[in-house]
Amino acid sequence: CSSVRGFLRTLSCVILSAMNINWRDRIHSDPAILLGKPVIKGTRISVELLLGWLANGWTEAEIFENYPHITREDLQAMFAFLAEINQQALGVPADSPARQSA
């Protein structure tokens, strides 16, 4: 349970911080890299991989320990990217206050 609480606390902080970051500065998609999966720029580490590790209980510290070239800002950009993709999937209009805050 404490790992779940720690993850949720980290996730909340990262999401709140991600609202002020331009994910396009750190997330990139290129058909020549991992078949076009979104990755952290300059790496072959996919958003999908990082999200999977977090879903499996990894902490932010464990990600940084295992992937020392990944930064907190990279994770914030990943969450900002995912928030925008989610809003697009839900059909939130681009001029919606909910969309503009992300």
N, C-alpha and C positions, 0 to 999 in steps of 0.2 A: 504493500500500500504506500509506503513512503516513497518508493521509486515513482509511482503514479503521480503522487502529489508533487514531487520534484519536477517531473516532466511537465505537468500542467502549469506549474509556476514558471518554468523556463519558457514554455510555449506562450504563455500570456505575455511575458516580457518581450519576447521576440516579435510577436504579432503587433504589439503596441508600437515597438520601435520600427517595425517594417512599414507602418503606415506613412512614415516620413522618408522612405528610401525609394529611389528609382531602380527597380529590379533589372531594367535593361542594361544598366552599367555592369552587372555581375552575372547575369544569366544569359546563355547563348544557345542557339539551336542551329546546327549545321548538318545537312544530310550526310556529309563525309565523316561526321563524328557520332558514333553510337546510333547510326541510322536516323539522325535528326532529333534524338531525345534531348530535351533541355538539360544543359550541363552548366556547372560553374565555369565561367570564362577561364581559358588557359589550362583547363584540366579535362579529363575524361570521366569526371565524377558527376553522375547524373542526379538531377533533382529526385528522381524516383528512388535511387539508391539511398540517398540521405534520408528521405522521408520514410523509407522502409526501416532503416536503422532506428529512427526515432519511434516509429510505431512498435518496434520490437523492444523498446525500453532503454535504448541507449540514451545517455545524458549528453548534453552539449559538451561537457568536459571529455567524455569518451570519444566523441567525434573529433575534437581538436587533438586528442592524444593519438588517435589512429590516422588522422588526416591533417598533419600539422600545417599544411598550406591552406586549409579552409579557415576562414575567419568568421567572427560573429556577424560581420556585415554580409558575408556570403549567405549565412543562414537567414538573416533578416530579408535579404533580397529573395531568397527562395520562398519564404512565406508571403512576401508581397506579390510575387509571381503567382503563387497558388491562390491567393485571395482574388486577384484580378481574373484568373481563369475561372474560378468558381462564380464570380459575379457575371461573367460572360455566359457561362453555362446556364445560369438561372435567368438570363435575359434582363438583367438590371440595365436600364438605359444609361448611356455614357454621361448624360447630364444629371443623373440622379445624385442627390447628396451622399447616398451610401457609396456610390461609385467614386465620387470625387474625393472622399475622405481616405480612400485606399490608394 
